[in-house]
C-alpha cells in the first residue's frame, strides 16, 4: 500500500474485513486515510504484527489506545524521535 495516493478509508475497510489474518501493512504516504482506517485494522486484523505509517503525522498513537495493542504503541517511534524520521 505504501505511497498509494488513491488508497482511502473504503480501501482499508475492504482489506481489514477481507484479510483478517494480515500480519504486516505499510500505509506510509497514503494521505487519504484517516483514524477510522486504524480502528478497522485494529478491530479486524488481530494477527497484525507490523504497521508502518511513515509521514502520517496526523496519526496520534494516543488515539489508538484500546484498539492497537499497548506493546505495539509503546514500541512505535514518536514524531521527533530519530527513528520516526
C-alpha positions in Angstrom: 0.0 0.0 0.0 3.0 2.3 0.5 2.8 5.5 -1.4 -0.6 4.8 -3.0 -2.3 8.2 -3.2 -5.7 6.6 -4.1 -6.0 4.4 -1.0 -8.9 5.6 1.0 -10.8 4.5 4.2 -13.0 2.5 1.9 -10.0 0.6 0.5 -8.7 -0.1 4.0 -12.1 -1.2 5.1 -12.2 -3.9 2.4 -8.7 -5.0 3.3 -9.4 -5.1 7.0 -12.6 -7.1 6.7 -11.3 -9.3 3.8 -7.9 -10.1 5.3 -8.3 -10.8 9.0 -5.0 -12.8 9.1 -3.0 -9.9 7.8 0.4 -9.8 9.6 2.0 -6.7 8.0 0.7 -3.5 6.5 2.5 -0.4 5.2 0.3 2.7 4.9 3.2 5.1 4.6 2.5 8.2 2.4 -1.2 7.1 2.0 -2.6 10.6 2.7 -6.3 9.8 2.0 -6.8 7.5 5.0 -8.0 8.7 8.4 -8.2 7.5 12.0 -11.1 5.3 11.0 -8.8 3.1 9.0 -6.7 2.3 12.0 -9.8 1.5 14.0 -10.9 -1.0 11.4 -7.4 -2.5 11.1 -7.1 -2.8 14.9 -10.5 -4.5 15.3 -10.3 -6.8 12.3 -6.6 -7.7 11.8 -5.8 -9.2 15.2 -2.7 -11.0 13.8 -1.1 -7.8 12.7 2.5 -7.6 13.9 3.9 -4.7 11.7 2.1 -1.5 10.8 4.3 1.1 9.0 3.0 4.6 8.9 5.8 6.9 7.8 4.9 10.6 7.4 1.4 10.1 8.8 1.8 12.9 11.3 -1.9 13.3 11.7 -2.0 9.8 13.4 -1.5 10.3 17.1 -0.8 6.9 18.8 -2.7 8.0 21.9 -5.9 7.9 19.8 -5.5 4.2 19.4 -5.3 3.1 23.0 -7.6 0.1 23.4 -7.6 -0.6 19.6 -4.0 -1.2 18.9 -2.1 -3.4 21.4 -0.3 -1.4 24.0 3.0 -3.1 23.5 2.9 -2.1 19.8 2.1 1.5 20.7 4.9 1.7 23.2 7.4 0.5 20.6 6.3 3.0 18.0 8.7 5.9 17.5 7.0 9.2 18.1 7.3 12.3 16.0 10.6 14.0 16.9 12.3 10.7 17.6 15.3 9.9 15.4 13.6 6.7 14.4 10.4 8.4 13.4 12.1 10.4 10.6 
